[in-house]
Amino acid sequence: MAGFWLCLEQRGPWGRSAVTESHLDRDLGAELLARAENAGVRVQLIRRPGPHADAPGPRRAYLANTDPAAGWLRSADLDDPAELLELDLQRVAAGHHDDWGRPDTGPLLLVCTNGRRDRCCALRGRALVSALAGHGETVWETTHTGGHRFAPAAVLLPSGYTYGRITADDAGAALSAAAAGKLSTTGCRGRSTWSRAGQAAELAVRRALGEDLLDVLRVERAGEVDERGRVRIRVRHRDRRSWTVEVARREPVRGRPTSCGGAEALPDSYVAGSVFVER
């Protein structure tokens, strides 16, 4: 779950925990991570597709709010990444950008390519990025986005919709749809703004309605999880219609690797069931 994203361009190699294991100053990275975690902001390193040689010069930074009713994307070119410590991340997490940087319409597609975190992200993610070379600065390599077992994994900003196991055609369709204010659901795993159960509920309502407008649905309320791992979640449309979706937590019957070459585990999932119209 991530409602706010802070992305910093960092050329050169990345380690497993990239923000503190790269050519970015380790103390700066640790301080940035600590402040962001305290505020509830997700920090990502990004780099332009292609050769990864470190080089001096200004670096791009993005700040995104994924809220469907009040979202925004801002960008800045920094001479020194320590300038990010001037950001009040508590204010950011309250929805305020305070005129930091400049408005940016996006959309951006961040594709996980961090091989130190998962080699499938390096192999499949970099292949996807290469295939999207014609999209220019809308496509960036990034560090761990979550769900690397779904590599190639990606996230769209400023909406925060995440994708997995997508082809170049799928990614191109997602970018084109987002530029038109719409959502391509092929390979879509949900909006990072919501909990995992909320993501499943929102996508279920989209399927039931055939709704593709990007920012018209909001996950409003979740009930209590019952003894069978089910929860009822309310999803409201911008036009004030609302639905209750029954979502169940499921555990796999057998283990499966959660990453390339990783040990088998039992990752759970959330499956949406019935969608009820509220009167």
C-alpha positions in Angstrom: 0.0 0.0 0.0 1.5 3.4 -1.0 -0.4 6.6 -1.4 2.6 8.8 -2.0 5.7 8.2 -4.0 9.1 10.0 -4.0 11.4 9.0 -6.9 15.0 10.0 -7.2 17.2 9.5 -10.2 20.3 7.6 -9.2 22.7 6.4 -12.0 25.1 3.6 -11.5 24.6 0.2 -9.8 22.0 -0.6 -7.2 22.3 -3.0 -4.4 19.5 -5.1 -2.9 18.4 -2.3 -0.6 19.1 0.3 -3.3 18.4 3.6 -1.4 21.3 2.8 1.0 23.2 0.4 -1.4 24.1 2.5 -4.4 26.3 5.5 -5.3 23.9 7.7 -3.4 25.4 8.8 -0.1 24.5 6.1 2.4 23.7 8.5 5.3 21.5 10.6 3.0 19.7 7.5 1.8 19.1 6.2 5.3 17.8 9.6 6.5 15.5 9.9 3.6 14.2 6.4 4.1 13.6 7.0 7.9 11.7 10.3 7.2 9.7 8.7 4.4 8.8 5.6 6.5 7.7 7.8 9.4 5.4 9.8 7.0 4.1 6.9 5.0 5.8 7.9 1.7 7.3 5.3 -0.6 10.9 6.0 -1.8 12.1 4.7 -5.1 15.4 5.1 -7.0 15.0 5.5 -10.8 17.3 5.7 -13.7 17.0 6.2 -17.4 16.9 3.0 -19.6 20.2 2.1 -21.2 23.8 2.0 -19.9 24.1 2.5 -16.1 27.4 4.3 -15.8 27.4 6.8 -13.0 27.8 10.4 -14.2 27.7 13.8 -12.6 25.0 16.4 -13.4 21.5 17.3 -12.3 19.1 14.4 -11.5 15.4 14.2 -11.9 13.1 13.7 -8.9 9.3 13.1 -8.9 6.7 13.4 -6.1 3.3 11.8 -6.6 0.0 11.7 -4.7 -2.1 8.8 -5.9 -5.4 9.9 -4.4 -8.1 9.6 -7.1 -9.9 12.8 -6.1 -6.9 15.0 -5.4 -3.9 13.4 -7.0 -0.9 15.2 -8.5 2.6 14.7 -10.0 5.5 17.1 -9.5 9.0 17.0 -10.8 12.3 18.8 -10.2 15.9 18.6 -11.5 18.2 18.6 -8.5 21.9 19.6 -8.4 22.2 17.9 -5.1 19.9 15.0 -3.9 20.3 16.4 -0.3 17.8 19.0 -1.4 15.1 16.4 -0.8 15.7 16.7 2.9 14.1 20.1 2.7 10.8 18.4 1.8 8.3 18.2 4.6 7.2 14.6 4.0 4.5 14.8 6.7 2.9 17.6 4.7 3.3 15.5 1.5 1.5 12.6 3.3 -1.3 15.0 4.1 -1.7 15.7 0.4 0.2 19.0 0.1 3.0 19.5 -2.4 3.6 23.2 -1.3 4.6 24.1 -4.8 7.6 21.9 -4.7 9.1 21.5 -8.2 6.8 22.0 -11.1 3.6 20.4 -12.2 4.1 17.3 -14.4 1.2 15.7 -16.3 2.9 12.3 -16.7 2.0 9.5 -17.0 5.2 7.7 -15.9 5.8 3.9 -16.0 8.4 2.7 -13.6 9.6 -0.8 -14.4 11.4 -2.8 -11.7 14.9 -3.8 -13.0 16.8 -4.4 -9.7 18.6 -7.7 -10.3 20.1 -7.6 -6.8 16.6 -7.8 -5.4 15.3 -10.4 -7.9 17.0 -11.6 -11.1 13.7 -12.0 -12.9 13.2 -8.2 -12.5 16.6 -7.7 -14.2 16.0 -10.1 -17.0 12.3 -9.5 -17.8 12.2 -5.9 -16.6 15.1 -4.7 -18.6 13.8 -6.5 -21.7 10.5 -4.7 -21.3 12.2 -1.3 -20.8 14.3 -1.9 -24.0 11.1 -2.7 -25.9 9.6 0.6 -24.7 12.5 2.7 -25.9 10.3 4.8 -28.1 8.3 6.1 -25.2 11.2 8.5 -24.0 11.1 9.9 -20.5 7.7 8.3 -19.7 9.5 5.0 -19.0 12.1 4.6 -16.2 13.9 1.8 -14.5 13.2 1.6 -10.8 14.0 -0.3 -7.7 11.7 -2.8 -5.9 8.0 -2.1 -6.4 6.7 -5.2 -4.7 5.3 -8.4 -6.2 8.5 -9.4 -8.0 7.1 -12.9 -8.6 5.0 -11.1 -11.2 8.0 -9.8 -13.1 8.1 -7.7 -15.2 6.5 -5.6 -12.6 5.7 -1.9 -13.0 3.8 1.0 -11.5 2.0 3.9 -13.2 2.3 7.4 -11.7 0.6 9.5 -10.6 -2.3 7.0 -10.4 -0.4 4.3 -8.5 -1.8 1.4 -10.5 0.5 -1.5 -10.4 1.1 -4.1 -13.2 2.6 -7.5 -13.4 3.6 -10.0 -16.2 3.0 -7.4 -18.8 4.2 -7.3 -22.4 5.5 -4.3 -24.3 2.1 -4.0 -25.9 0.4 -4.2 -22.5 2.6 -1.4 -21.2 2.1 0.8 -24.2 -1.6 0.4 -23.9 -1.4 1.3 -20.2 0.5 4.4 -21.0 -1.8 5.4 -23.8 -4.9 4.9 -21.7 -3.4 6.8 -18.7 -2.6 9.7 -21.0 -6.3 9.8 -21.9 -7.4 9.6 -18.3 -8.3 5.9 -18.6 -7.2 2.6 -17.2 -6.0 -0.4 -19.1 -6.8 -3.4 -16.9 -4.7 -5.9 -18.8 -2.1 -7.1 -16.2 -3.3 -4.6 -13.6 -2.9 -5.7 -10.0 -4.6 -2.7 -8.4 -4.1 0.8 -7.2 -1.4 1.2 -4.6 -3.5 3.8 -2.8 -5.6 1.0 -1.3 -4.9 -2.1 0.8 -4.6 -5.4 -1.1 -8.2 -6.3 -0.3 -9.3 -2.8 -1.4 -7.4 -3.2 -4.7 -9.2 -6.4 -5.4 -12.6 -4.8 -4.5 -12.0 -1.8 -6.8 -11.0 -3.9 -9.8 -14.1 -6.1 -9.2 -16.3 -3.1 -9.5 -14.5 -2.0 -12.6 -15.1 -5.4 -14.2 -18.8 -5.4 -13.2 -19.3 -1.9 -14.6 -16.9 -2.0 -17.6 -15.6 1.3 -16.1 -12.3 2.5 -17.5 -12.1 6.1 -16.4 -9.0 6.5 -14.3 -10.0 8.4 -11.1 -13.7 7.8 -10.6 -13.6 5.0 -7.9 -12.7 5.3 -4.3 -12.4 2.5 -1.7 -14.2 4.0 1.3 -14.7 1.5 4.0 -13.8 -2.0 5.1 -15.7 -4.1 7.6 -14.3 -6.6 10.0 -12.6 -9.7 8.7 -14.7 -12.7 9.7 -13.5 -16.1 10.8 -13.3 -17.4 7.2 -11.0 -14.5 6.2 -13.7 -12.6 4.4 -14.2 -8.8 4.5 -16.9 -6.5 3.0 -15.5 -3.4 1.3 -17.4 -0.3 0.1 -16.4 1.2 -3.2 -17.9 4.5 -4.3 -18.1 6.1 -7.7 -17.6 9.8 -8.3 -21.2 10.0 -9.4 -22.1 8.8 -5.8 -23.2 5.3 -6.7 -21.7 2.7 -4.4 -21.2 -1.0 -4.1 -20.2 -3.5 -1.4 -17.7 -6.2 -2.5 -17.0 -9.4 -0.6 -13.3 -10.1 -0.6 -11.7 -13.3 0.7 -8.2 -13.9 1.8 -6.9 -17.1 0.2 -3.8 -19.1 1.0 -2.3 -21.4 -1.7 -2.6 -25.1 -1.2 1.0 -25.6 -2.2 4.1 -23.5 -2.0 5.6 -21.5 -4.8 8.7 -19.3 -5.2 8.1 -15.7 -4.5 11.1 -14.7 -6.7 13.4 -16.1 -9.3 15.5 -18.8 -7.6 13.9 -18.1 -4.3 12.7 -20.7 -1.8 9.1 -21.8 -1.9 6.7 -19.9 0.3 2.9 -19.6 0.8 2.0 -16.1 -0.4 -1.6 -15.3 0.3 -3.9 -13.4 -2.1 -7.2 -11.6 -2.0 -10.0 -12.6 -4.3 -13.1 -10.6 -4.9 -16.5 -12.3 -5.0 -20.0 -10.9 -5.2 -20.5 -7.2 -6.0 -23.6 -5.8 -4.3 -25.2 -2.5 -5.4 -26.0 -0.3 -2.4 -29.4 1.4 -2.3 
